[in-house]
């Protein structure tokens, strides 16, 4: 059987590792979450919002890597 899980992604002839793709999507989702928290003024309840942004980026990267890309 063929392995359906990619070892790398090819975009325009450039090979990218799956973790890099997961990290990019994780940062995009973390940015969207931070924008929503700022829009609804929920970020003021956190002691240090940049640390919350990093935590969201790590959480989203792990979730995307585990359930979506499965690298």
C-alpha positions as MATLAB code, in Angstrom:
seq = 'XXXXXXXXXXXXXXXXXXXXXXXXXXXXXXXXXXXXXXXXXXXXXXXXXXXXXXXXXXXXXXXXXXXXXXX';
ca = [
       0.000    0.000    0.000;
       1.042    3.557   -0.585;
       1.681    5.858    2.334;
      -0.926    8.637    2.148;
       0.750   10.774    4.821;
       3.141   13.223    3.151;
       6.743   13.369    4.274;
       7.041   16.888    2.900;
       4.921   19.408    1.024;
       5.977   20.680   -2.381;
       4.967   24.272   -3.119;
       6.371   25.580   -6.372;
       9.163   23.021   -6.379;
      10.272   23.909   -2.853;
       9.937   21.123   -0.307;
       8.623   22.152    3.110;
       8.569   19.995    6.259;
       5.124   19.265    7.727;
       5.984   20.951   11.036;
       6.672   24.231    9.224;
       3.278   24.054    7.529;
       1.627   23.300   10.887;
       3.430   26.231   12.511;
       2.307   28.651    9.791;
      -1.325   27.573   10.150;
      -0.985   27.705   13.953;
       0.293   31.290   13.801;
      -2.542   32.293   11.469;
      -5.130   30.820   13.830;
      -3.448   32.367   16.883;
      -3.489   35.769   15.180;
      -7.179   35.376   14.395;
      -7.877   34.359   17.998;
      -5.891   37.321   19.359;
      -7.800   39.679   17.066;
     -11.112   38.280   18.309;
     -10.001   38.607   21.929;
      -9.021   42.229   21.302;
     -12.228   42.986   19.415;
     -14.427   41.748   22.257;
     -12.088   43.258   24.897;
     -11.357   39.900   26.515;
      -7.577   40.277   26.259;
      -7.606   42.753   29.149;
      -8.383   39.865   31.529;
      -4.976   38.280   30.901;
      -1.895   39.324   32.833;
       0.437   39.213   29.800;
      -1.427   38.910   26.454;
       1.695   38.223   24.297;
       2.325   35.074   26.323;
      -1.270   34.014   25.685;
      -0.645   34.529   21.963;
       2.415   32.240   22.094;
       0.416   29.656   24.040;
      -2.372   29.717   21.441;
       0.185   29.364   18.643;
       1.731   26.304   20.303;
      -1.661   24.739   21.041;
      -2.925   25.269   17.498;
       0.332   23.974   15.987;
       0.149   20.771   18.036;
      -3.532   20.241   17.246;
      -3.060   20.793   13.520;
      -0.006   18.543   13.466;
      -1.792   15.799   15.369;
      -5.231   15.763   13.802;
      -4.994   17.429   10.397;
      -1.554   16.779    8.905;
      -0.381   13.815   11.044;
       3.276   14.290   10.293;
];
